[in-house]
Amino acid sequence: MEQAGVLIFVLLFFFIILIANSVKILREYERGVVFRLGRLVGVRGPGIIWLWPFIERMVKVSLRTVVMDVPPQDIITQDNVSLKVNAVVYFRVIQPQKAIVEVENYLFATSQLSQTTLRSVLGQSELDDLLSQRDKINQKLQQIIDSHTEPWGVKVSNVEVKQIDLPQEMQRAMAKQAEAERERRSKVIAAEGEFQASQRLSDAARVLSEQPSALTLRYLQTLREIATENNSTTIFPVPIDLLRPFLSPDKSKKA
C-alpha cells in the first residue's frame, strides 16, 4: 500500500511537470513557431498555447522593432577619401515562420547584411554627397537591405547614417574652405552695399544739379547740423551762387 502511494506520487509529479512543459504563455508581441516531429505546423499565439509533449517544439519570436547599431566601417569613397562610418537599422519580424525557417539567425544575418551594404553604397558615393545628401543615401540603404531581408520575413523600416569620422587633414581643409567661403560672401555683400550707395549718391547728385534750390536747402541744413553739434563759433563762407535762386526776380511776374 505504501509502495502504491509512492508510485502515485511519482506519477503525479511527472504529470505536473509534463503539463507545465506543455503549456506555454506568449505575450502580445510574441509568436510561437511550432514544429511537430520536425515539420512546421504553423504559428501560434499570443496567449496560452498547448504543445504535445515530446512531439511538438516551439521557437519563440518577438515582433517588436529591433534597433541594431551597425559598428563603424572603414570606407573609401569614390573620390578616394578614407572614412569611418556607422549607422543604425530599424527592423522587425513580420513573418515569424520565414524568420525561423529561411535563415539560421535573422538577427546576425541582418547585421552582416547591413555592414556590407553600408560599405558598398557609401563606397560608390563622393564625400560631398555623403555630407549633403544623407537623406537620399539613407533611403537607398533602406531599400537595398529591405529587398534582401524580405525573403526572411524581416521588414527594414529605416536606416540612418549616424556618424561620419573624417581624417584630421580633411577636417582642416574643409575648415579652410568654409572660412574662404565666408570671406567671399562678406566681400560680395560689402561690394553690393558700396554699389547701391554709389547709385543713391548718383541719383542725389542728379536731383541737386537739376534743382539749384535743393542744393541751397541742403547747404543750409548742413550749416544747421554743424551749429547744433559744435558749441564754438564757426565762420562758414556762403557762396553767392547759392543765394542767387532766391534773389533773382520771378520772370513770370514781369510777363
PLY file of the C-alpha trace (Angstrom):
ply
format ascii 1.0
element vertex 255
property float x
property float y
property float z
element edge 254
property int vertex1
property int vertex2
end_header
0.00 0.00 0.00
2.83 2.30 0.86
4.63 1.49 -2.41
1.46 2.21 -4.36
1.21 5.64 -2.71
4.82 6.45 -3.62
4.20 5.31 -7.20
1.13 7.51 -7.46
3.05 10.46 -6.05
5.85 9.96 -8.58
3.41 9.65 -11.46
1.57 12.73 -10.30
4.84 14.64 -10.03
5.86 13.72 -13.58
2.36 14.54 -14.82
2.57 18.01 -13.32
6.00 18.55 -14.90
4.64 17.31 -18.23
1.69 19.71 -18.09
3.95 22.61 -17.10
6.22 21.94 -20.08
3.29 21.56 -22.45
1.50 24.80 -21.60
3.18 27.98 -22.85
2.17 31.60 -22.39
3.09 34.10 -25.08
2.91 37.87 -24.68
1.09 40.16 -27.10
4.26 40.92 -29.05
5.42 37.28 -29.21
4.60 34.43 -31.56
5.48 30.76 -31.38
6.65 28.87 -34.48
5.60 25.25 -33.80
7.29 22.15 -35.25
5.72 18.71 -34.97
8.24 15.93 -35.36
10.46 18.39 -37.25
7.74 19.61 -39.61
6.42 23.17 -39.48
2.75 23.15 -38.45
2.12 26.89 -38.01
2.42 29.97 -35.87
0.58 30.27 -32.56
-0.03 32.99 -30.02
-0.41 35.26 -28.23
-1.91 33.87 -25.04
-1.93 30.30 -23.74
-0.95 27.58 -26.20
-0.67 23.82 -25.82
2.18 21.69 -27.12
2.05 17.93 -27.38
4.76 16.56 -25.12
7.80 15.06 -26.89
6.11 15.66 -30.26
5.90 19.41 -30.74
8.59 22.02 -30.22
8.16 25.78 -30.23
10.56 28.60 -31.20
9.61 31.97 -29.74
9.87 35.05 -32.00
9.46 38.69 -30.97
7.53 41.03 -33.28
8.81 44.26 -31.73
11.01 46.67 -33.69
14.71 45.93 -33.21
17.16 48.84 -33.11
20.50 47.49 -34.32
23.69 49.53 -34.17
25.97 48.93 -37.16
29.59 49.12 -35.98
31.96 51.65 -37.65
33.04 50.58 -41.11
36.21 51.62 -42.96
35.09 53.10 -46.27
36.94 54.62 -49.23
34.65 56.97 -51.14
34.57 57.36 -54.89
36.88 60.40 -54.65
39.44 58.37 -52.61
38.72 59.70 -49.11
39.09 57.27 -46.20
36.23 57.44 -43.70
34.80 55.62 -40.71
31.00 55.46 -40.86
28.49 53.83 -38.53
24.72 53.58 -38.82
21.60 52.33 -37.07
19.00 49.97 -38.58
15.33 49.67 -37.51
13.61 46.41 -38.46
11.06 43.89 -37.20
9.80 40.41 -37.99
6.52 40.34 -39.91
6.50 36.62 -40.85
7.81 34.52 -37.94
7.80 31.25 -39.82
10.15 32.62 -42.51
12.41 34.24 -39.93
12.99 30.79 -38.39
12.89 28.52 -41.43
14.55 30.61 -44.17
17.59 31.84 -42.25
19.59 30.39 -39.37
19.82 33.57 -37.28
17.92 36.53 -38.69
19.49 39.00 -36.22
23.05 38.08 -37.16
22.18 37.86 -40.86
20.58 41.32 -40.85
23.58 42.77 -39.04
26.07 41.35 -41.54
23.95 42.43 -44.48
23.73 45.97 -43.10
27.51 46.20 -42.75
28.26 45.00 -46.28
25.55 47.19 -47.80
26.83 50.23 -45.91
30.34 49.73 -47.28
29.09 49.09 -50.80
26.71 52.05 -51.10
28.92 54.63 -49.41
31.94 53.44 -51.38
30.09 54.40 -54.58
29.38 57.95 -53.35
31.55 61.05 -53.11
32.33 62.85 -49.87
30.19 65.90 -50.72
27.20 63.63 -51.38
27.67 61.87 -48.04
27.63 65.19 -46.19
24.88 66.99 -48.14
22.56 64.19 -49.34
22.35 61.97 -46.28
18.58 61.52 -46.54
18.91 60.19 -50.06
21.65 57.76 -49.02
19.59 56.58 -46.03
16.65 55.84 -48.30
18.86 53.92 -50.72
20.33 51.83 -47.89
16.85 51.05 -46.55
15.59 49.89 -49.94
18.58 47.63 -50.61
18.63 46.00 -47.17
14.84 45.56 -47.13
14.86 43.86 -50.54
17.38 41.29 -49.24
15.64 40.66 -45.90
12.14 40.29 -47.39
12.57 36.53 -48.09
13.43 36.13 -44.39
10.16 37.72 -43.27
12.03 40.77 -41.91
10.90 44.32 -42.70
13.53 47.08 -42.55
11.67 50.31 -41.81
14.53 52.78 -41.58
18.30 53.12 -41.88
20.17 56.16 -40.57
23.83 57.01 -41.12
24.72 58.10 -37.59
28.27 59.43 -37.70
30.95 60.13 -40.32
34.51 60.40 -38.99
36.73 62.46 -41.30
40.56 62.41 -41.24
42.22 65.35 -39.48
43.73 66.76 -42.67
40.34 66.61 -44.38
38.73 68.43 -41.46
41.35 71.20 -41.67
40.88 71.51 -45.43
37.10 71.76 -45.05
37.50 74.38 -42.30
39.73 76.48 -44.57
37.24 76.09 -47.40
34.37 77.21 -45.17
36.38 80.21 -43.94
37.24 81.22 -47.50
33.58 80.91 -48.46
32.54 83.17 -45.56
35.15 85.78 -46.56
33.96 85.66 -50.16
30.36 86.23 -49.08
31.32 89.14 -46.83
33.28 90.80 -49.65
30.39 90.31 -52.08
27.94 91.81 -49.58
30.26 94.80 -48.96
30.71 95.36 -52.71
26.97 95.23 -53.27
26.46 97.77 -50.47
29.02 100.14 -51.98
27.43 99.75 -55.40
23.98 100.56 -54.07
25.37 103.54 -52.12
27.09 104.88 -55.25
23.82 104.57 -57.16
21.99 106.54 -54.47
24.68 109.22 -54.45
24.50 109.45 -58.22
20.71 109.89 -58.06
21.06 112.56 -55.37
23.69 114.46 -57.39
21.44 114.39 -60.44
18.50 115.80 -58.45
20.65 118.54 -56.92
22.05 119.52 -60.30
18.56 119.81 -61.76
17.19 121.85 -58.79
19.62 124.57 -57.56
17.22 125.46 -54.73
17.51 121.90 -53.41
21.29 122.28 -53.26
20.85 125.52 -51.33
18.49 123.88 -48.84
20.94 121.02 -48.37
23.71 123.56 -47.75
21.66 125.37 -45.12
20.75 122.07 -43.44
24.44 121.20 -43.22
25.11 124.56 -41.57
22.34 123.87 -39.07
23.80 120.46 -38.18
27.25 121.96 -37.68
25.86 124.69 -35.45
23.97 122.14 -33.37
26.90 119.78 -32.86
29.62 122.39 -32.15
29.28 124.89 -29.30
32.07 127.13 -30.58
31.58 129.82 -33.19
32.10 128.64 -36.75
32.61 131.04 -39.66
31.43 129.39 -42.84
31.57 131.29 -46.16
28.38 131.28 -48.17
28.84 131.37 -51.94
26.63 133.95 -53.57
25.70 131.42 -56.24
23.70 129.51 -53.69
21.57 132.53 -52.85
21.04 133.60 -56.44
17.87 131.45 -56.93
16.29 133.29 -54.02
17.48 136.79 -55.16
16.59 136.57 -58.88
13.21 138.13 -59.69
10.35 135.96 -60.84
10.18 136.18 -64.61
6.53 135.16 -64.63
5.53 138.35 -62.73
7.31 140.58 -65.27
5.46 138.97 -68.09
0 1
1 2
2 3
3 4
4 5
5 6
6 7
7 8
8 9
9 10
10 11
11 12
12 13
13 14
14 15
15 16
16 17
17 18
18 19
19 20
20 21
21 22
22 23
23 24
24 25
25 26
26 27
27 28
28 29
29 30
30 31
31 32
32 33
33 34
34 35
35 36
36 37
37 38
38 39
39 40
40 41
41 42
42 43
43 44
44 45
45 46
46 47
47 48
48 49
49 50
50 51
51 52
52 53
53 54
54 55
55 56
56 57
57 58
58 59
59 60
60 61
61 62
62 63
63 64
64 65
65 66
66 67
67 68
68 69
69 70
70 71
71 72
72 73
73 74
74 75
75 76
76 77
77 78
78 79
79 80
80 81
81 82
82 83
83 84
84 85
85 86
86 87
87 88
88 89
89 90
90 91
91 92
92 93
93 94
94 95
95 96
96 97
97 98
98 99
99 100
100 101
101 102
102 103
103 104
104 105
105 106
106 107
107 108
108 109
109 110
110 111
111 112
112 113
113 114
114 115
115 116
116 117
117 118
118 119
119 120
120 121
121 122
122 123
123 124
124 125
125 126
126 127
127 128
128 129
129 130
130 131
131 132
132 133
133 134
134 135
135 136
136 137
137 138
138 139
139 140
140 141
141 142
142 143
143 144
144 145
145 146
146 147
147 148
148 149
149 150
150 151
151 152
152 153
153 154
154 155
155 156
156 157
157 158
158 159
159 160
160 161
161 162
162 163
163 164
164 165
165 166
166 167
167 168
168 169
169 170
170 171
171 172
172 173
173 174
174 175
175 176
176 177
177 178
178 179
179 180
180 181
181 182
182 183
183 184
184 185
185 186
186 187
187 188
188 189
189 190
190 191
191 192
192 193
193 194
194 195
195 196
196 197
197 198
198 199
199 200
200 201
201 202
202 203
203 204
204 205
205 206
206 207
207 208
208 209
209 210
210 211
211 212
212 213
213 214
214 215
215 216
216 217
217 218
218 219
219 220
220 221
221 222
222 223
223 224
224 225
225 226
226 227
227 228
228 229
229 230
230 231
231 232
232 233
233 234
234 235
235 236
236 237
237 238
238 239
239 240
240 241
241 242
242 243
243 244
244 245
245 246
246 247
247 248
248 249
249 250
250 251
251 252
252 253
253 254
